Amino acid sequence: MDIEAVAKIIVDTAIHVHRALGPGLLESAYQHCPAHELRKRGLKVETELLLPLLYDGHRIDAGYRMCARKTCQPHPERTLSEAKRQSKGRPVP
């Protein structure tokens, strides 16, 4: 699967989940529901991955986390996405 196909799946999933849930939920809902949908669509999804810093030649686990990483199977291409909740929802056409 090429990166364009993966990007289309991710955007379609985001729109699908937003339409189903609407605005106003906690950010975790907008993280876990898309992950579920993407798994249903055949992507490997990992969430809340630690993102260490490299400082002075040392790996420092400073508490940074990636929201989600999607992996195309069987190919190793990877994409990152970040879920953000807005205080004011906007309709999706």
C-alpha positions in Angstrom: 0.0 0.0 0.0 1.5 3.4 -1.0 1.6 6.5 1.2 -1.2 8.1 -0.8 -3.6 5.2 -0.1 -2.7 5.2 3.6 -3.3 9.0 3.8 -6.7 8.6 2.1 -7.7 5.9 4.7 -6.5 8.1 7.6 -8.5 11.2 6.3 -11.6 9.1 5.5 -11.4 7.5 9.0 -11.0 10.9 10.7 -14.1 12.2 8.9 -16.1 9.1 9.7 -15.3 9.2 13.4 -16.0 12.9 13.6 -19.4 12.5 12.0 -20.2 9.6 14.3 -19.0 11.2 17.6 -19.5 14.9 16.9 -17.7 17.6 18.9 -17.2 18.0 22.6 -15.7 14.7 23.8 -12.4 14.2 25.5 -9.3 13.9 23.3 -8.9 10.3 24.2 -12.2 9.4 22.4 -10.8 11.0 19.3 -7.7 8.9 19.7 -9.1 5.5 20.5 -12.0 5.5 18.1 -9.9 6.3 15.0 -7.4 3.7 16.1 -10.2 1.1 16.2 -11.5 2.1 12.8 -8.0 2.0 11.2 -7.5 -1.5 12.6 -10.8 -2.5 11.0 -9.5 -1.1 7.7 -6.3 -3.3 7.9 -3.7 -0.9 9.3 -1.5 -1.7 12.3 -2.0 1.1 14.8 0.1 1.8 17.9 -0.9 4.6 20.4 0.7 6.5 23.2 4.3 5.5 22.2 7.1 6.9 24.2 9.3 9.4 22.3 12.7 9.7 24.0 15.0 12.6 23.6 18.6 12.4 22.6 20.6 14.7 24.7 24.4 14.9 25.1 24.6 11.4 23.6 22.2 9.9 26.0 18.6 8.7 25.6 16.3 10.6 28.0 12.8 9.4 28.6 11.2 12.8 29.3 7.6 11.8 29.1 6.9 12.8 25.5 4.4 10.6 23.7 3.3 10.1 20.1 -0.5 10.1 19.8 -0.6 7.4 17.2 1.6 5.6 14.6 0.0 3.8 11.7 2.0 1.1 10.0 1.1 -0.2 6.5 1.3 -3.9 6.3 3.1 -5.8 4.8 5.3 -2.7 3.9 7.2 -0.8 6.5 6.0 2.7 5.6 4.9 4.6 8.7 2.8 7.7 9.3 2.2 9.7 12.4 -0.9 11.5 13.4 -2.0 13.6 16.3 -5.5 13.9 17.6 -6.5 17.3 18.9 -9.7 18.3 20.5 -11.1 21.8 19.8 -13.2 23.6 22.4 -15.6 24.6 19.6 -16.7 22.1 17.1 -17.1 22.8 13.4 -19.3 20.8 11.1 -17.8 18.4 8.6 -19.4 18.8 5.2 
